[in-house]
Amino acid sequence: MEIRIATADDWPGIWPFLHEIVAAGETYTWPRDVDEARARQMWLVPPPGRTVVAVDTDGTVLGSAKLTPNQLGPGAHVANASFMVAPAAAGRGVGRALGEYVLNLARADGYRAMQFNAVVAVNTRAVALWRSLGFEVVGRIPEGFRHSTEGYVDLLVMHRWL
């Protein structure tokens, strides 16, 4: 697996699983019916943000992540990131590899910390992964997410120093 900065040519490999994940309504706060043009705009972020992809040896996109400042101006020293792994690649270490890569990228970019604003509390695999990479829960939004099958569940705010 190779992780690298994404290009516009990677979008056709990202969109199918991004669309599937968002439409499922289990992990992302995006509109479940987001169209491709809007999703592309939201995922392939302009500088200073960056989008990366994890690709298999045959060029298949296994997952992707985006790194941006969490806030503007005086809050721009804290990074924010979002991650998606193609369901077909689940359990292969793609999420961990993307997480480690993005943490290193954020550190190299001069960010002092990373914050996740909306980790769905019942997404236990993601919560466990982020905890194993040094993130702590620093806040909880009660019933902040309307899960497609679980109903209203909490959102976690997670943070770690870089």
C-alpha positions as a Markdown table, in Angstrom:
| # | Residue | x | y | z |
|---|---|---|---|---|
| 1 | Met | 0.0 | 0.0 | 0.0 |
| 2 | Glu | 1.2 | 3.5 | -0.9 |
| 3 | Ile | -0.1 | 6.7 | 0.7 |
| 4 | Arg | 0.4 | 9.9 | -1.3 |
| 5 | Ile | -1.1 | 13.3 | -2.0 |
| 6 | Ala | -4.4 | 12.8 | -4.0 |
| 7 | Thr | -4.8 | 14.3 | -7.4 |
| 8 | Ala | -8.0 | 15.1 | -9.4 |
| 9 | Asp | -7.4 | 11.8 | -11.2 |
| 10 | Asp | -8.0 | 9.9 | -7.9 |
| 11 | Trp | -11.6 | 11.2 | -7.5 |
| 12 | Pro | -13.2 | 8.3 | -9.6 |
| 13 | Gly | -11.6 | 5.9 | -7.1 |
| 14 | Ile | -12.7 | 7.8 | -4.1 |
| 15 | Trp | -16.3 | 8.7 | -5.0 |
| 16 | Pro | -17.9 | 5.2 | -5.0 |
| 17 | Phe | -16.9 | 4.4 | -1.4 |
| 18 | Leu | -17.3 | 8.0 | -0.2 |
| 19 | His | -20.8 | 8.0 | -1.6 |
| 20 | Glu | -21.6 | 4.5 | 0.0 |
| 21 | Ile | -20.3 | 5.6 | 3.4 |
| 22 | Val | -22.1 | 8.9 | 3.5 |
| 23 | Ala | -25.3 | 7.5 | 2.2 |
| 24 | Ala | -25.3 | 4.8 | 5.0 |
| 25 | Gly | -25.7 | 7.6 | 7.5 |
| 26 | Glu | -23.6 | 5.9 | 10.2 |
| 27 | Thr | -20.4 | 7.8 | 10.5 |
| 28 | Tyr | -20.5 | 11.2 | 8.6 |
| 29 | Thr | -22.3 | 14.4 | 9.4 |
| 30 | Trp | -22.7 | 15.1 | 5.7 |
| 31 | Pro | -26.1 | 15.1 | 4.0 |
| 32 | Arg | -26.8 | 11.5 | 3.1 |
| 33 | Asp | -27.9 | 12.5 | -0.4 |
| 34 | Val | -24.8 | 14.6 | -1.2 |
| 35 | Asp | -24.2 | 14.8 | -4.9 |
| 36 | Glu | -20.9 | 14.0 | -6.5 |
| 37 | Ala | -20.0 | 17.6 | -7.4 |
| 38 | Arg | -20.5 | 18.8 | -3.8 |
| 39 | Ala | -18.8 | 15.8 | -2.3 |
| 40 | Arg | -15.7 | 16.4 | -4.6 |
| 41 | Gln | -15.6 | 20.0 | -3.5 |
| 42 | Met | -15.8 | 19.1 | 0.2 |
| 43 | Trp | -13.2 | 16.2 | 0.0 |
| 44 | Leu | -10.6 | 17.5 | -2.4 |
| 45 | Val | -9.7 | 20.5 | -0.3 |
| 46 | Pro | -7.7 | 23.5 | -1.4 |
| 47 | Pro | -4.5 | 24.6 | 0.2 |
| 48 | Pro | -3.5 | 24.9 | 3.0 |
| 49 | Gly | -5.6 | 21.7 | 3.2 |
| 50 | Arg | -4.5 | 18.5 | 1.6 |
| 51 | Thr | -6.2 | 15.2 | 0.6 |
| 52 | Val | -4.3 | 11.9 | 0.5 |
| 53 | Val | -5.1 | 8.5 | -0.8 |
| 54 | Ala | -4.0 | 5.0 | 0.1 |
| 55 | Val | -3.6 | 2.9 | -3.0 |
| 56 | Asp | -3.0 | -0.8 | -3.6 |
| 57 | Thr | -0.2 | -2.0 | -5.8 |
| 58 | Asp | -2.7 | -2.1 | -8.7 |
| 59 | Gly | -3.7 | 1.5 | -8.2 |
| 60 | Thr | -7.0 | 0.8 | -6.5 |
| 61 | Val | -7.9 | 3.5 | -4.0 |
| 62 | Leu | -8.4 | 1.8 | -0.6 |
| 63 | Gly | -9.0 | 4.9 | 1.5 |
| 64 | Ser | -8.6 | 8.6 | 1.7 |
| 65 | Ala | -8.1 | 11.4 | 4.2 |
| 66 | Lys | -8.2 | 15.1 | 4.2 |
| 67 | Leu | -6.2 | 17.4 | 6.5 |
| 68 | Thr | -7.2 | 21.0 | 7.1 |
| 69 | Pro | -6.9 | 23.7 | 9.7 |
| 70 | Asn | -9.6 | 23.1 | 12.3 |
| 71 | Gln | -10.4 | 26.9 | 12.5 |
| 72 | Leu | -9.2 | 30.0 | 10.7 |
| 73 | Gly | -6.9 | 32.7 | 11.9 |
| 74 | Pro | -5.8 | 32.3 | 15.6 |
| 75 | Gly | -7.2 | 28.7 | 15.6 |
| 76 | Ala | -5.3 | 27.6 | 12.5 |
| 77 | His | -2.5 | 25.9 | 14.5 |
| 78 | Val | -4.8 | 23.0 | 15.3 |
| 79 | Ala | -5.4 | 20.5 | 12.5 |
| 80 | Asn | -8.6 | 18.7 | 11.6 |
| 81 | Ala | -8.8 | 15.5 | 9.6 |
| 82 | Ser | -11.4 | 13.2 | 8.1 |
| 83 | Phe | -10.9 | 9.6 | 7.0 |
| 84 | Met | -12.7 | 7.1 | 4.9 |
| 85 | Val | -11.7 | 3.5 | 4.1 |
| 86 | Ala | -13.4 | 1.6 | 1.3 |
| 87 | Pro | -15.6 | -1.0 | 2.9 |
| 88 | Ala | -13.9 | -3.7 | 0.8 |
| 89 | Ala | -10.6 | -2.7 | 2.4 |
| 90 | Ala | -11.8 | -2.8 | 6.0 |
| 91 | Gly | -9.6 | -4.7 | 8.4 |
| 92 | Arg | -6.4 | -4.4 | 6.3 |
| 93 | Gly | -4.8 | -1.6 | 8.3 |
| 94 | Val | -5.7 | 1.2 | 5.9 |
| 95 | Gly | -7.3 | 3.4 | 8.5 |
| 96 | Arg | -4.3 | 3.1 | 10.9 |
| 97 | Ala | -1.8 | 3.7 | 8.0 |
| 98 | Leu | -3.8 | 6.8 | 6.9 |
| 99 | Gly | -4.0 | 8.0 | 10.5 |
| 100 | Glu | -0.3 | 7.7 | 11.1 |
| 101 | Tyr | 0.5 | 9.4 | 7.7 |
| 102 | Val | -1.8 | 12.3 | 8.4 |
| 103 | Leu | -0.5 | 12.8 | 11.9 |
| 104 | Asn | 3.1 | 13.0 | 10.5 |
| 105 | Leu | 1.9 | 15.3 | 7.7 |
| 106 | Ala | 0.2 | 17.6 | 10.2 |
| 107 | Arg | 3.3 | 17.7 | 12.4 |
| 108 | Ala | 5.5 | 18.5 | 9.3 |
| 109 | Asp | 3.1 | 21.3 | 8.3 |
| 110 | Gly | 3.6 | 22.9 | 11.7 |
| 111 | Tyr | 0.3 | 22.1 | 13.4 |
| 112 | Arg | 0.5 | 21.9 | 17.2 |
| 113 | Ala | -2.4 | 19.5 | 17.7 |
| 114 | Met | -5.2 | 17.7 | 15.9 |
| 115 | Gln | -8.9 | 17.7 | 16.8 |
| 116 | Phe | -11.8 | 15.7 | 15.5 |
| 117 | Asn | -15.0 | 17.6 | 15.9 |
| 118 | Ala | -17.5 | 14.8 | 15.3 |
| 119 | Val | -16.6 | 11.2 | 15.9 |
| 120 | Val | -19.8 | 9.1 | 16.2 |
| 121 | Ala | -19.6 | 7.5 | 19.6 |
| 122 | Val | -21.1 | 4.1 | 18.4 |
| 123 | Asn | -18.4 | 3.9 | 15.7 |
| 124 | Thr | -16.4 | 1.8 | 18.1 |
| 125 | Arg | -13.7 | 0.8 | 15.5 |
| 126 | Ala | -12.9 | 4.4 | 14.8 |
| 127 | Val | -13.0 | 5.4 | 18.5 |
| 128 | Ala | -10.6 | 2.6 | 19.3 |
| 129 | Leu | -8.3 | 3.5 | 16.5 |
| 130 | Trp | -8.1 | 7.1 | 17.4 |
| 131 | Arg | -7.5 | 6.2 | 21.1 |
| 132 | Ser | -4.7 | 3.9 | 20.1 |
| 133 | Leu | -3.1 | 6.7 | 18.1 |
| 134 | Gly | -3.1 | 9.0 | 21.2 |
| 135 | Phe | -6.4 | 10.8 | 20.9 |
| 136 | Glu | -8.5 | 11.6 | 24.0 |
| 137 | Val | -12.1 | 12.4 | 24.2 |
| 138 | Val | -12.3 | 16.0 | 25.4 |
| 139 | Gly | -16.0 | 16.6 | 24.8 |
| 140 | Arg | -19.3 | 14.8 | 24.1 |
| 141 | Ile | -22.3 | 16.2 | 22.3 |
| 142 | Pro | -25.3 | 14.3 | 23.6 |
| 143 | Glu | -27.5 | 12.9 | 20.8 |
| 144 | Gly | -25.5 | 15.1 | 18.3 |
| 145 | Phe | -25.8 | 12.6 | 15.5 |
| 146 | Arg | -28.9 | 11.0 | 14.0 |
| 147 | His | -27.7 | 7.5 | 13.1 |
| 148 | Ser | -29.5 | 5.7 | 10.3 |
| 149 | Thr | -30.2 | 2.6 | 12.5 |
| 150 | Glu | -29.3 | 3.5 | 16.1 |
| 151 | Gly | -31.3 | 6.8 | 16.3 |
| 152 | Tyr | -29.8 | 9.7 | 18.2 |
| 153 | Val | -26.3 | 8.9 | 19.4 |
| 154 | Asp | -23.5 | 11.0 | 20.9 |
| 155 | Leu | -20.7 | 12.7 | 19.0 |
| 156 | Leu | -17.3 | 12.8 | 20.5 |
| 157 | Val | -14.7 | 15.6 | 20.2 |
| 158 | Met | -11.3 | 14.0 | 20.2 |
| 159 | His | -7.9 | 15.7 | 20.5 |
| 160 | Arg | -4.2 | 15.0 | 20.6 |
| 161 | Trp | -1.0 | 17.0 | 20.8 |
| 162 | Leu | 1.4 | 16.6 | 17.9 |
